[in-house]
Amino acid sequence: MSRMDVFPYPSGCASPPSPSVGDGYLCQCADSVVPLVTTRHSPTSGLMALKKPESNGLSAGNDCGLNGDNCRPFADATFAFKCSGSCADTLVLNPYPVGDEEVVYQPLVIGGPANSTAEPIYRADSFICEAAIHAGVVSNIKGGCGVALLKGSQTQFPASYSNGIQSIDFEAEFPKSYTFLSGLSSDCGVVDMRWPLLGVTVAFTTVLSIFVGSPPVFFFSIFTMLFVHVGFVSDKPNIMDWSALSSLMVARFLPACFVAFVFYRYAARRTLTGLTAQLEKTILWLGGAWVGSLNNYTFKGIPIQRLTPHDIQAQPGAVVALIIIVLLIFFVALGQIYYLRLERRFRRYLALYAGMGAFLVFCVALPTLNLRIHHYILAMLFIPGTSMQTRPSLLYQGLLLGLFINGVARWGFDSILQTSAALFSGGPQYSMLPNITTLASPELPYVHFSWDWPPQGYDGLSLLVNDVERYRWYIGEGNNSFTWRATRHQPRQREFFRFAYMRASQSADYTQAGIWEANGTWMDFPNSGR
């Protein structure tokens, strides 16, 4: 078949072992279109961007090689894709450079239609499902299918707001772009089963809660059903192959059962034993468990994506949200302390939480590791303090158990201690930045760069022009300077330049963008470099 052939949508959306452009397809929410390799975000994906996505963010570096040649083809290829519902919620979590801007905590959609009647064209590193929603090809509520067509080099990617998504403007050349073939989009039989299955599971767990009086039967039945619902329906990992997903869920469920036994043995048994108020148990404990289990919906408005100092400082509204959460936890803790004192168990729990606090302080003090408080860790910390039979404890215990279930079923037992590379995968490495000297003038048809010798540990330098690697220099390969001449476009456009040291072919952090304006004037690299 030729690359322009349109391929049918595969049932089940399971990609072939080695998809190639023209006979592959996409089944996911995020990530982007098109080189020849699969993405990290969804192992079954057949599409990728001109830059390779890493984790939930994208690696804004030189992975595609000089001139992006490792990520060809650039044009005249089609790709069928299939998107699930709620794809517009996928955000870039690490700063991602687009020209002289950094995109973070928003959908990565670069470009769109120039006007209401123009064909929408997107830069190739745009998340394809969010671009399809922006273009009106698929619905964010139901998802859908379509066919992407590679359009090659474009010089304008205008910003626009459409279907709840604000796209990003990029006024420079980029060698790879895509649009959507009209008349080939559909719902492709996509049926969003999340809400019907939620109704069935809520109804079943409600009946179970009302009519089952045995604490262990109730607790472990609810735990199992919520775990299965989260892992396979409401917040499943980005794995489309049913066998692989089932294997992963079993691997996560068995150790989660051990933790659940500890929860029951030392907290839930005391809360549930002898409880005859079945309706209150259902509303407070089971209701709280559902709220926690569905926290990707119930708490998605809280502007805290990761509970780390870096993210809290960087994300708008995160500091205020954290203050409110800490105050709420403080007042809840006061109430629980009151009940523990009434039961004469306060000293025992004070010693327990003092030990937990000392352990966390020790983790913070470790010099090469970062403390990462996942929401399953929060549940493990606070559930012991709910081991009394009161209405507030019913609510808190159910909520915390739901958070534990969601955290483990979706993400697994991620470490409480992480290296900076693991914590900010795809984000800044906080490496040394090149010191660049620039010679530019409106009278000159070129801009000349020179740089200091790389420090120890680096052996080269990489140059991105308009977010694509255009030049590499290594020690021993000529002078440490380079001249970039004006592009062929008339009239000329702005061009964005960013430099980074290299170890072999791997780039360190890039500087912020220096800008060569269309009139030939030069805007130097910001002092911070980042």
KEDREN-287484 format. One record per residue (C-alpha): residue in three letters; x, y negated, z negated. Coordinates in steps of 0.1 Angstrom, whole numbers, padded with zeros to 4 digits, always signed. Example, Ala and Ser with C-alpha at 12.3 -4.5 7.8 and 13.67 -1.06 7.14 Angstrom:
2
ALA+0123+0045-0078/SER+0137+0011-0071/
REM end
This chain:
530
MET+0000+0000+0000/SER+0011-0036+0005/ARG+0015-0060-0023/MET-0016-0079-0012/ASP-0038-0049-0017/VAL-0063-0053-0046/PHE-0064-0023-0069/PRO-0094-0010-0088/TYR-0098-0015-0125/PRO-0086+0016-0143/SER-0109+0032-0168/GLY-0096+0030-0203/CYS-0070+0005-0193/ALA-0041+0028-0198/SER-0011+0017-0178/PRO+0012+0039-0158/PRO+0047+0048-0173/SER+0065+0024-0150/PRO+0041-0001-0135/SER+0052-0021-0105/VAL+0038-0053-0091/GLY+0009-0045-0068/ASP-0001-0012-0085/GLY-0002-0021-0121/TYR-0027-0038-0143/LEU-0032-0055-0176/CYS-0054-0046-0205/GLN-0048-0070-0235/CYS-0054-0105-0247/ALA-0022-0124-0245/ASP+0011-0124-0227/SER+0014-0133-0192/VAL+0020-0126-0156/VAL+0044-0108-0138/PRO+0079-0095-0136/LEU+0087-0059-0132/VAL+0088-0049-0169/THR+0062-0044-0196/THR+0057-0068-0224/ARG+0066-0064-0261/HIS+0032-0077-0272/SER+0012-0049-0257/PRO+0032-0017-0249/THR+0007-0007-0222/SER+0007-0040-0204/GLY+0018-0042-0168/LEU+0022-0079-0166/MET+0048-0103-0178/ALA+0059-0139-0175/LEU+0089-0155-0160/LYS+0102-0155-0195/LYS+0098-0124-0216/PRO+0074-0125-0245/GLU+0087-0115-0279/SER+0065-0106-0308/ASN+0035-0130-0309/GLY+0056-0158-0294/LEU+0077-0160-0263/SER+0115-0159-0259/ALA+0122-0193-0244/GLY+0156-0183-0231/ASN+0174-0168-0202/ASP+0160-0132-0202/CYS+0150-0135-0165/GLY+0186-0143-0154/LEU+0199-0169-0130/ASN+0171-0185-0110/GLY+0147-0160-0126/ASP+0158-0133-0102/ASN+0153-0105-0127/CYS+0116-0115-0128/ARG+0108-0113-0091/PRO+0086-0113-0070/PHE+0075-0149-0072/ALA+0047-0149-0046/ASP+0024-0128-0024/ALA+0016-0101-0049/THR-0017-0093-0067/PHE-0024-0079-0101/ALA-0057-0066-0115/PHE-0062-0073-0152/LYS-0088-0066-0179/CYS-0093-0087-0210/SER-0111-0079-0242/GLY-0132-0104-0261/SER-0119-0132-0284/CYS-0087-0136-0264/ALA-0087-0174-0269/ASP-0077-0168-0305/THR-0042-0157-0295/LEU-0017-0185-0304/VAL+0020-0191-0299/LEU+0035-0188-0334/ASN+0071-0199-0326/PRO+0080-0232-0309/TYR+0080-0226-0272/PRO+0096-0253-0250/VAL+0076-0266-0220/GLY+0096-0294-0204/ASP+0104-0319-0232/GLU+0076-0306-0254/GLU+0073-0277-0278/VAL+0041-0257-0279/VAL+0032-0240-0312/TYR+0000-0229-0329/GLN-0021-0231-0297/PRO-0028-0210-0266/LEU+0000-0210-0240/VAL-0019-0221-0209/ILE+0002-0243-0186/GLY-0016-0260-0157/GLY-0051-0256-0143/PRO-0071-0273-0115/ALA-0060-0308-0104/ASN-0097-0318-0102/SER-0131-0303-0105/THR-0130-0287-0070/ALA-0093-0277-0068/GLU-0079-0242-0071/PRO-0066-0236-0107/ILE-0029-0228-0107/TYR-0010-0218-0138/ARG+0027-0215-0146/ALA+0037-0178-0147/ASP+0044-0178-0184/SER+0008-0187-0193/PHE-0011-0161-0212/ILE-0032-0146-0185/CYS-0064-0138-0204/GLU-0065-0173-0218/ALA-0058-0188-0184/ALA-0086-0167-0170/ILE-0110-0180-0197/HIS-0098-0216-0189/ALA-0105-0210-0152/GLY-0139-0195-0159/VAL-0129-0161-0145/VAL-0137-0141-0177/SER-0157-0149-0209/ASN-0140-0153-0242/ILE-0170-0136-0259/LYS-0173-0105-0237/GLY-0139-0104-0219/GLY-0139-0092-0183/CYS-0118-0084-0153/GLY-0101-0103-0125/VAL-0073-0103-0100/ALA-0043-0126-0102/LEU-0024-0138-0071/LEU+0012-0150-0073/LYS+0015-0184-0057/GLY+0053-0189-0059/SER+0069-0223-0065/GLN+0047-0253-0076/THR+0056-0288-0085/GLN+0025-0299-0105/PHE+0007-0281-0134/PRO-0019-0306-0146/ALA-0034-0303-0181/SER-0072-0300-0185/TYR-0098-0289-0211/SER-0121-0261-0200/ASN-0141-0234-0217/GLY-0127-0243-0252/ILE-0091-0242-0241/GLN-0068-0272-0237/SER-0041-0265-0211/ILE-0006-0280-0212/ASP+0008-0304-0186/PHE+0041-0297-0168/GLU+0052-0322-0141/ALA+0082-0304-0126/GLU+0090-0275-0103/PHE+0086-0240-0115/PRO+0094-0211-0092/LYS+0065-0188-0102/SER+0028-0194-0106/TYR-0005-0177-0102/THR-0041-0183-0095/PHE-0072-0160-0095/LEU-0088-0145-0064/SER-0124-0158-0062/GLY-0152-0133-0059/LEU-0132-0105-0075/SER-0139-0113-0112/SER-0166-0094-0131/ASP-0174-0081-0165/CYS-0161-0047-0151/GLY-0183-0028-0175/VAL-0168-0043-0205/VAL-0191-0038-0235/ASP-0180-0055-0267/MET-0187-0028-0292/ARG-0172-0046-0322/TRP-0205-0061-0333/PRO-0228-0030-0328/LEU-0203-0009-0345/LEU-0200-0034-0373/GLY-0237-0033-0378/VAL-0237+0005-0380/THR-0208+0007-0404/VAL-0222-0021-0426/ALA-0255-0003-0428/PHE-0239+0030-0436/THR-0216+0016-0463/THR-0246-0003-0478/VAL-0267+0029-0481/LEU-0237+0047-0495/SER-0231+0019-0521/ILE-0267+0019-0532/PHE-0273+0056-0536/VAL-0239+0070-0546/GLY-0231+0066-0583/SER-0199+0086-0585/PRO-0170+0061-0587/PRO-0144+0082-0569/VAL-0167+0093-0541/PHE-0179+0057-0536/PHE-0144+0042-0537/PHE-0126+0066-0514/SER-0155+0068-0490/ILE-0157+0031-0486/PHE-0119+0028-0484/THR-0117+0054-0456/MET-0146+0039-0436/LEU-0132+0004-0438/PHE-0098+0015-0428/VAL-0111+0034-0398/HIS-0133+0004-0388/VAL-0104-0021-0390/GLY-0079+0002-0373/PHE-0101+0012-0344/VAL-0126-0016-0340/SER-0124-0050-0356/ASP-0086-0057-0357/LYS-0069-0028-0340/PRO-0032-0030-0330/ASN-0024-0039-0294/ILE-0023-0002-0283/MET-0047+0008-0256/ASP-0039+0045-0254/TRP-0063+0063-0277/SER-0039+0091-0287/ALA-0011+0067-0295/LEU-0035+0045-0316/SER-0048+0075-0335/SER-0013+0087-0342/LEU-0004+0053-0356/MET-0035+0051-0377/VAL-0029+0085-0393/ALA+0007+0074-0400/ARG-0005+0043-0418/PHE-0035+0059-0435/LEU-0016+0086-0455/PRO+0007+0062-0475/ALA-0023+0037-0478/CYS-0042+0065-0495/PHE-0015+0069-0521/VAL-0017+0031-0529/ALA-0055+0033-0529/PHE-0053+0061-0555/VAL-0031+0038-0577/PHE-0057+0011-0573/TYR-0084+0034-0583/ARG-0066+0050-0612/TYR-0055+0017-0628/ALA-0082-0008-0618/ALA-0112+0003-0598/ARG-0121+0033-0621/ARG-0125+0010-0651/THR-0146-0015-0629/LEU-0169+0011-0614/THR-0173+0038-0641/GLY-0207+0036-0658/LEU-0219+0008-0635/THR-0256+0011-0629/ALA-0262-0023-0612/GLN-0260-0008-0577/LEU-0274-0038-0559/GLU-0249-0061-0576/LYS-0221-0037-0568/THR-0232-0037-0532/ILE-0234-0074-0528/LEU-0203-0083-0548/TRP-0178-0054-0545/LEU-0188-0041-0511/GLY-0195-0075-0497/GLY-0162-0088-0509/ALA-0145-0057-0493/TRP-0161-0065-0460/VAL-0150-0101-0461/GLY-0114-0091-0468/SER-0114-0064-0442/LEU-0126-0088-0416/ASN-0102-0116-0426/ASN-0092-0120-0389/TYR-0127-0135-0385/THR-0137-0147-0420/PHE-0104-0166-0427/LYS-0093-0175-0392/GLY-0101-0212-0399/ILE-0074-0214-0426/PRO-0044-0231-0409/ILE-0018-0206-0423/GLN-0006-0181-0398/ARG+0024-0168-0418/LEU+0030-0174-0455/THR+0066-0186-0451/PRO+0081-0220-0461/HIS+0090-0227-0424/ASP+0054-0221-0412/ILE+0037-0240-0440/GLN+0058-0271-0433/ALA+0054-0269-0396/GLN+0017-0260-0392/PRO-0007-0290-0394/GLY-0030-0286-0425/ALA-0011-0257-0440/VAL+0002-0276-0470/VAL-0033-0288-0480/ALA-0047-0253-0474/LEU-0020-0238-0495/ILE-0026-0262-0524/ILE-0063-0254-0523/ILE-0056-0217-0523/VAL-0031-0220-0552/LEU-0056-0240-0573/LEU-0083-0215-0566/ILE-0061-0186-0576/PHE-0051-0206-0608/PHE-0087-0210-0619/VAL-0096-0174-0610/ALA-0066-0163-0631/LEU-0078-0184-0661/GLY-0112-0166-0659/GLN-0095-0132-0657/ILE-0072-0140-0686/TYR-0103-0149-0707/TYR-0118-0115-0701/LEU-0085-0097-0707/ARG-0082-0115-0741/LEU-0118-0104-0750/GLU-0108-0068-0742/ARG-0075-0072-0761/ARG-0054-0062-0731/PHE-0039-0096-0723/ARG-0004-0089-0737/ARG-0001-0057-0717/TYR-0010-0075-0685/LEU+0012-0105-0693/ALA+0042-0081-0695/LEU+0031-0065-0662/TYR+0029-0099-0644/ALA+0061-0112-0660/GLY+0078-0082-0645/MET+0062-0088-0611/GLY+0073-0125-0613/ALA+0108-0116-0622/PHE+0110-0092-0592/LEU+0097-0119-0568/VAL+0123-0144-0582/PHE+0150-0119-0576/CYS+0138-0114-0540/VAL+0139-0151-0534/ALA+0174-0153-0548/LEU+0188-0128-0523/PRO+0211-0148-0499/THR+0206-0131-0466/LEU+0169-0121-0468/ASN+0136-0139-0468/LEU+0107-0132-0491/ARG+0076-0125-0470/ILE+0043-0122-0489/HIS+0019-0103-0466/HIS-0017-0102-0475/TYR-0015-0065-0485/ILE+0012-0076-0510/LEU-0012-0101-0524/ALA-0037-0073-0530/MET-0012-0052-0547/LEU-0002-0081-0570/PHE-0037-0091-0580/ILE-0058-0060-0581/PRO-0045-0049-0615/GLY-0059-0081-0629/THR-0094-0071-0618/SER-0097-0040-0640/MET-0127-0050-0660/GLN-0164-0046-0654/THR-0176-0082-0648/ARG-0194-0098-0618/PRO-0163-0119-0609/SER-0141-0088-0611/LEU-0164-0069-0587/LEU-0161-0096-0562/TYR-0123-0102-0565/GLN-0115-0065-0565/GLY-0136-0058-0533/LEU-0121-0088-0516/LEU-0085-0078-0524/LEU-0090-0042-0514/GLY-0104-0055-0480/LEU-0072-0076-0476/PHE-0051-0046-0483/ILE-0070-0025-0458/ASN-0067-0051-0431/GLY-0031-0058-0436/VAL-0020-0021-0436/ALA-0043-0009-0408/ARG-0034-0038-0385/TRP+0003-0044-0393/GLY+0015-0015-0414/PHE+0036-0017-0445/ASP+0058-0045-0432/SER+0087-0053-0455/ILE+0085-0078-0483/LEU+0121-0087-0475/GLN+0130-0096-0440/THR+0160-0110-0422/SER+0156-0144-0405/ALA+0158-0126-0371/ALA+0129-0103-0380/LEU+0109-0130-0397/PHE+0111-0155-0368/SER+0114-0130-0339/GLY+0113-0150-0307/GLY+0118-0182-0326/PRO+0149-0204-0334/GLN+0181-0187-0344/TYR+0194-0219-0360/SER+0227-0214-0341/MET+0252-0240-0332/LEU+0243-0263-0303/PRO+0265-0276-0275/ASN+0277-0312-0275/ILE+0269-0324-0240/THR+0283-0355-0223/THR+0263-0368-0194/LEU+0272-0391-0165/ALA+0241-0404-0147/SER+0230-0436-0129/PRO+0200-0446-0108/GLU+0225-0452-0080/LEU+0238-0417-0081/PRO+0221-0387-0064/TYR+0234-0364-0091/VAL+0239-0360-0128/HIS+0272-0347-0142/PHE+0276-0327-0174/SER+0306-0318-0195/TRP+0308-0300-0228/ASP+0332-0291-0256/TRP+0348-0257-0257/PRO+0325-0231-0273/PRO+0332-0223-0309/GLN+0344-0189-0321/GLY+0319-0162-0314/TYR+0307-0176-0281/ASP+0322-0172-0247/GLY+0300-0191-0224/LEU+0272-0217-0218/SER+0238-0215-0202/LEU+0218-0243-0185/LEU+0181-0244-0181/VAL+0166-0267-0156/ASN+0128-0271-0158/ASP+0128-0241-0182/VAL+0146-0218-0157/GLU+0182-0208-0160/ARG+0202-0223-0131/TYR+0238-0222-0142/ARG+0261-0201-0164/TRP+0297-0209-0173/TYR+0322-0186-0191/ILE+0356-0193-0206/GLY+0382-0188-0179/GLU+0358-0196-0151/GLY+0367-0231-0141/ASN+0364-0264-0158/ASN+0338-0270-0186/SER+0317-0293-0165/PHE+0289-0290-0139/THR+0272-0313-0114/TRP+0235-0310-0106/ARG+0222-0327-0075/ALA+0188-0341-0068/THR+0162-0316-0057/ARG+0147-0316-0022/HIS+0113-0329-0033/GLN+0103-0363-0020/PRO+0094-0383-0040/ARG+0117-0370-0067/GLN+0102-0356-0099/ARG+0114-0356-0135/GLU+0138-0327-0143/PHE+0144-0313-0178/PHE+0179-0300-0189/ARG+0186-0278-0219/PHE+0219-0262-0228/ALA+0229-0232-0251/TYR+0260-0213-0260/MET+0261-0176-0249/ARG+0276-0144-0262/ALA+0280-0123-0230/SER+0245-0127-0214/GLN+0226-0135-0245/SER+0218-0171-0252/ALA+0218-0188-0286/ASP+0194-0217-0293/TYR+0189-0243-0266/THR+0191-0280-0271/GLN+0160-0302-0268/ALA+0155-0315-0233/GLY+0175-0342-0217/ILE+0154-0358-0189/TRP+0165-0370-0155/GLU+0137-0394-0145/ALA+0124-0397-0110/ASN+0140-0431-0107/GLY+0174-0417-0116/THR+0176-0430-0151/TRP+0188-0406-0178/MET+0171-0399-0212/ASP+0198-0383-0234/PHE+0193-0352-0255/PRO+0178-0359-0289/ASN+0203-0361-0317/SER+0188-0332-0336/GLY+0192-0310-0305/ARG+0163-0288-0315/
REM end
